[in-house]
Amino acid sequence: MEITDVRVRRICDEDKMKAIVSITMDGEFAVHDIKLIDGANGLFIAMPSKKLGKGEFRDIAHPLSSTTREKIKTAVFAEYNRVKEILESNPEMELSDVYKEE
């Protein structure tokens, strides 16, 4: 399984959430609403989840192996850093403009 596309859907400046990302695997399966969060030990990804009640959440989709989790994490971090760098060096650009250029 390969990550064939990563799109930063939103960059957040508030609190600990830094971005919301979508990925495509093998050009055939997409996972939306992956959150990039700045935690106590640095950035990490949180897979899409639903609230069960009493503050509990359950992942809707998640990798079954640490190898796959690492692939997703690496791809998400790389795209987030690429997009963030483009937007910082081009303040007039919007997030949607980044993907129009490609």
C-alpha positions in Angstrom: 0.0 0.0 0.0 1.3 3.4 -1.0 0.2 6.9 -0.1 -0.5 8.3 -3.6 -1.9 11.7 -2.6 -1.9 14.0 0.5 -4.0 17.2 0.6 -3.9 19.7 3.4 -7.6 20.8 3.7 -7.2 23.3 6.4 -4.4 24.9 8.4 -5.3 25.9 11.9 -3.5 28.5 14.0 -5.5 28.1 17.2 -4.8 25.7 20.0 -3.0 22.5 19.4 -4.6 21.4 16.1 -2.3 22.5 13.3 -4.0 21.0 10.2 -6.7 18.7 8.8 -5.5 16.4 6.0 -6.9 13.9 3.5 -4.9 11.0 2.1 -5.4 8.7 -0.9 -4.0 5.2 -0.9 -3.1 3.4 -4.1 -5.2 6.0 -6.0 -8.2 4.0 -4.8 -9.1 4.7 -1.2 -9.3 8.1 0.6 -9.3 8.9 4.3 -10.5 12.4 5.2 -10.3 14.4 8.5 -6.9 13.2 9.7 -5.8 15.8 12.3 -2.3 17.0 12.8 -1.9 17.9 16.4 0.9 19.5 18.4 1.1 17.5 21.6 3.4 17.5 24.6 5.9 15.4 22.7 5.7 17.1 19.3 3.5 16.7 16.3 1.4 13.6 15.8 -1.5 12.4 13.6 -5.0 11.6 14.9 -7.1 9.4 12.7 -10.7 10.4 12.0 -13.0 9.4 14.9 -16.5 9.7 16.3 -17.5 10.6 19.8 -19.1 7.8 21.7 -20.1 9.8 24.8 -18.6 10.7 28.1 -15.5 12.1 26.3 -14.7 8.8 24.6 -13.7 8.6 20.9 -13.3 5.7 18.6 -11.3 5.8 15.4 -13.4 5.4 12.2 -10.4 4.3 10.2 -6.9 3.6 11.3 -3.8 1.7 10.2 -3.4 -1.9 11.4 0.4 -1.9 11.5 3.1 0.5 12.8 4.7 0.4 9.3 1.5 1.8 7.7 1.1 4.4 10.5 4.6 5.5 9.9 4.0 5.8 6.1 0.9 7.9 6.7 2.7 10.1 9.3 5.7 10.7 7.1 3.5 11.6 4.1 1.3 13.9 6.2 4.2 15.7 7.9 6.0 16.2 4.5 2.9 17.7 2.8 2.1 19.9 5.8 5.7 21.3 5.9 5.7 21.8 2.1 2.4 23.7 2.2 3.3 25.7 5.2 6.5 26.8 3.6 4.7 27.8 0.4 2.2 29.9 2.3 4.8 31.5 4.6 6.9 32.6 1.6 3.8 33.7 -0.4 1.6 35.6 2.1 -0.9 36.6 -0.7 -1.6 32.9 -1.4 -4.5 31.0 0.1 -4.5 27.3 0.8 -6.7 26.5 -2.1 -4.2 28.2 -4.4 -1.4 25.7 -3.5 -3.2 22.9 -5.3 -4.4 25.0 -8.2 -0.8 25.5 -9.2 -0.2 21.7 -9.6 
